[in-house]
Amino acid sequence: MLIRSKVPGSLLAKLSLHTSKYGLLHALAAHMGRRCPLFWRLAGPLVTAGYRKSYLRRAAPLILNLGGGNNGLQDCLTADIDPHADVYADMQRPLPFPDRCFDAVFLEEAIEHIPHCALQDALSECLRVLKPGRIIRIVTPDLEHFASRVAADLTGGGEINAFFYNHGHRRIYSKRAMQQQCQRAGFVNVRFTACQDPNSRLAYLDTHADRYGCNPQISLYLEVERPR
């Protein structure tokens, strides 16, 4: 069972916890960054570099939770432009990690927030940082699910429009589109799976449906492998 760290409620308690994990400079800068995104865009790559390097020195399997925002997953490195993440990383730019350093990459409800024109580069970066033969698990809204509900939507398209425009989504993909995008990036062995699939080595990381109380069937789940 996946356990997420509980963060104390008071500001002082949060700063104390974050300082013990990241160091004082990182913790203070992230606190400021939550109030000033421009500051974090400049400071984030610098102040999170130490934690990034220390994580990559671990002996345990290294799992990148890319685009995870404030959803810190135990034993994973959460990387995002969000100051709540462990380290600063922008999916629309080269990732600040060496080649072939991660045992797995997890992308849960993340790729739909970047422009379609940036997806190929983002997937190529995921391929670069993965070790050969390892997998990336992608969870993203399923276009076919929402398209199938349009005819039954009595709100004049309200449901699908709310989903597109209320959550900062930039592009919603079908299964076929995702398969093609992953294959173009160089991944092989595309496999569609399900939420918390017991046959998957990474599905235990799926938390979106539980966190937001939504039907897991609104998303598609796939895993692809970096060639050996």
C-alpha positions as CSV (number, residue, x, y, z in Angstrom):
1,M,0.0,0.0,0.0
2,L,1.3,3.4,-0.9
3,I,1.8,5.9,1.9
4,R,2.0,9.6,1.4
5,S,3.7,11.8,3.9
6,K,1.4,13.8,6.2
7,V,2.4,17.4,6.4
8,P,1.7,19.3,9.7
9,G,-0.8,22.1,9.5
10,S,1.0,25.1,11.0
11,L,3.5,27.1,9.0
12,L,6.3,26.6,11.6
13,A,5.7,22.9,11.6
14,K,5.8,22.7,7.8
15,L,9.0,24.7,7.6
16,S,10.6,22.5,10.3
17,L,9.6,19.3,8.4
18,H,10.8,20.7,5.0
19,T,14.0,21.9,6.5
20,S,14.8,18.5,7.9
21,K,14.2,17.0,4.5
22,Y,15.6,19.5,2.1
23,G,17.7,22.0,4.1
24,L,16.9,25.5,5.3
25,L,17.6,27.4,2.0
26,H,15.5,25.0,-0.1
27,A,12.6,25.1,2.4
28,L,12.6,28.9,2.7
29,A,12.9,29.4,-1.1
30,A,10.1,27.0,-1.7
31,H,7.9,28.8,0.8
32,M,8.6,32.1,-1.0
33,G,8.1,30.4,-4.4
34,R,4.5,29.4,-3.4
35,R,3.8,33.1,-3.3
36,C,5.9,34.3,-6.2
37,P,6.1,31.8,-9.2
38,L,8.6,34.1,-11.0
39,F,11.0,33.8,-8.0
40,W,10.6,30.1,-8.0
41,R,11.3,29.8,-11.7
42,L,14.6,31.5,-11.1
43,A,15.6,30.0,-7.7
44,G,14.0,26.6,-7.9
45,P,16.6,24.9,-10.2
46,L,19.4,26.2,-8.0
47,V,18.1,25.5,-4.5
48,T,16.7,22.0,-5.3
49,A,19.9,20.8,-7.0
50,G,21.3,19.5,-3.7
51,Y,18.3,17.3,-3.0
52,R,18.2,16.1,-6.6
53,K,21.8,14.9,-6.4
54,S,21.4,13.2,-3.0
55,Y,18.3,11.3,-4.3
56,L,20.2,10.1,-7.3
57,R,22.9,8.6,-5.0
58,R,20.4,6.3,-3.3
59,A,20.9,2.6,-3.7
60,A,17.1,1.8,-3.8
61,P,15.2,1.8,-7.1
62,L,15.0,5.4,-8.3
63,I,11.5,6.4,-9.4
64,L,10.8,9.8,-11.0
65,N,7.3,11.1,-10.3
66,L,7.3,13.7,-13.1
67,G,4.7,16.5,-13.0
68,G,3.5,15.3,-9.6
69,G,3.1,18.7,-8.1
70,N,2.2,18.5,-4.4
71,N,1.5,14.7,-4.6
72,G,4.7,13.6,-3.0
73,L,5.0,9.8,-3.3
74,Q,7.1,7.9,-0.8
75,D,10.5,6.8,-2.2
76,C,9.9,8.7,-5.4
77,L,11.5,11.9,-6.6
78,T,8.7,14.3,-7.3
79,A,9.7,16.8,-10.0
80,D,7.6,19.7,-11.2
81,I,7.6,23.5,-11.5
82,D,5.3,23.5,-8.4
83,P,7.3,24.6,-5.3
84,H,5.7,21.7,-3.4
85,A,7.6,19.2,-5.4
86,D,11.0,17.8,-4.3
87,V,12.9,19.3,-7.2
88,Y,12.3,21.9,-9.9
89,A,11.8,20.4,-13.4
90,D,9.8,21.7,-16.4
91,M,8.4,19.1,-18.7
92,Q,8.6,21.5,-21.5
93,R,12.4,21.8,-21.2
94,P,15.3,19.3,-20.9
95,L,15.1,17.5,-17.6
96,P,17.9,18.1,-15.1
97,F,18.9,14.5,-14.8
98,P,21.7,12.4,-16.4
99,D,21.1,9.7,-19.0
100,R,19.8,6.3,-17.9
101,C,19.5,7.2,-14.2
102,F,15.9,6.1,-13.3
103,D,14.5,2.7,-12.8
104,A,11.0,4.0,-13.6
105,V,9.1,7.1,-14.6
106,F,5.6,7.9,-13.4
107,L,3.4,10.5,-15.1
108,E,0.0,10.8,-13.5
109,E,-2.4,13.4,-14.9
110,A,0.5,15.5,-16.1
111,I,1.0,15.4,-19.9
112,E,-2.5,16.9,-20.6
113,H,-1.2,20.2,-19.0
114,I,1.5,20.8,-21.6
115,P,0.9,21.9,-25.2
116,H,0.7,19.1,-27.8
117,C,3.7,20.4,-29.6
118,A,5.8,19.8,-26.4
119,L,4.7,16.2,-25.9
120,Q,7.3,14.5,-28.2
121,D,10.2,16.3,-26.5
122,A,8.9,15.5,-23.1
123,L,8.5,11.8,-23.9
124,S,12.0,11.8,-25.5
125,E,13.4,13.2,-22.3
126,C,11.6,10.5,-20.3
127,L,13.2,7.9,-22.6
128,R,16.6,9.5,-22.1
129,V,16.6,9.4,-18.3
130,L,15.2,5.8,-18.1
131,K,17.5,2.8,-17.8
132,P,17.2,0.3,-20.7
133,G,14.4,-2.2,-20.3
134,R,12.6,-0.1,-17.7
135,I,9.1,1.3,-18.0
136,I,7.2,4.6,-17.8
137,R,3.6,4.5,-16.6
138,I,1.3,7.2,-18.0
139,V,-2.1,8.2,-16.6
140,T,-4.0,10.8,-18.5
141,P,-7.6,11.7,-19.3
142,D,-9.2,9.4,-21.9
143,L,-10.6,11.4,-24.8
144,E,-12.7,8.4,-25.9
145,H,-14.4,8.2,-22.5
146,F,-15.5,11.9,-22.7
147,A,-16.5,11.6,-26.4
148,S,-18.8,8.7,-25.6
149,R,-20.6,10.8,-23.1
150,V,-21.3,13.8,-25.3
151,A,-24.5,12.4,-26.8
152,A,-25.9,11.8,-23.3
153,D,-24.8,15.1,-21.9
154,L,-28.0,17.1,-21.3
155,T,-26.1,20.3,-20.4
156,G,-25.2,21.2,-24.0
157,G,-21.6,20.0,-23.6
158,G,-21.2,21.3,-20.1
159,E,-19.5,18.3,-18.7
160,I,-16.8,18.0,-21.4
161,N,-16.2,21.8,-21.5
162,A,-15.9,21.9,-17.7
163,F,-13.3,19.1,-17.9
164,F,-11.3,20.9,-20.6
165,Y,-11.3,24.4,-19.3
166,N,-11.5,24.2,-15.5
167,H,-8.3,22.2,-14.9
168,G,-5.7,23.9,-17.1
169,H,-5.8,21.1,-19.6
170,R,-4.1,21.7,-23.0
171,R,-4.7,18.5,-24.9
172,I,-6.7,15.3,-24.2
173,Y,-5.5,12.1,-25.9
174,S,-7.1,8.9,-27.2
175,K,-5.5,5.5,-26.7
176,R,-4.4,5.3,-30.3
177,A,-2.9,8.8,-30.2
178,M,-0.9,8.0,-27.0
179,Q,0.4,4.8,-28.5
180,Q,1.6,6.6,-31.6
181,Q,3.2,9.4,-29.5
182,C,5.1,6.9,-27.3
183,Q,6.3,4.8,-30.3
184,R,7.5,7.9,-32.1
185,A,9.5,8.8,-29.0
186,G,11.3,5.4,-29.2
187,F,9.3,3.4,-26.6
188,V,8.3,-0.2,-27.3
189,N,5.9,-2.8,-25.8
190,V,2.9,-0.5,-25.3
191,R,0.5,-2.0,-22.9
192,F,-2.8,-0.5,-21.8
193,T,-3.7,-1.3,-18.2
194,A,-6.1,-0.2,-15.5
195,C,-6.1,1.9,-12.3
196,Q,-4.1,0.1,-9.6
197,D,-3.7,-2.9,-11.8
198,P,-2.2,-5.7,-9.7
199,N,-0.3,-7.0,-12.7
200,S,1.7,-3.8,-13.0
201,R,4.8,-3.0,-11.1
202,L,4.0,0.7,-10.9
203,A,0.2,0.8,-10.6
204,Y,0.5,1.0,-6.8
205,L,1.5,4.6,-7.4
206,D,-2.0,5.5,-8.9
207,T,-3.6,8.0,-6.5
208,H,-5.5,10.5,-8.6
209,A,-9.0,8.8,-8.5
210,D,-8.7,8.4,-4.7
211,R,-7.4,11.9,-4.1
212,Y,-10.2,13.6,-6.1
213,G,-13.0,11.1,-5.6
214,C,-13.4,10.6,-9.4
215,N,-14.2,7.6,-11.5
216,P,-10.9,6.0,-12.5
217,Q,-12.5,5.2,-15.9
218,I,-12.2,8.8,-17.0
219,S,-8.5,8.2,-17.5
220,L,-6.4,5.9,-19.7
221,Y,-3.5,4.0,-18.2
222,L,-0.6,2.7,-20.3
223,E,3.0,1.5,-19.8
224,V,5.8,1.6,-22.3
225,E,9.3,0.3,-22.2
226,R,12.7,1.8,-23.2
227,P,14.4,-0.7,-25.5
228,R,17.1,-2.8,-24.0
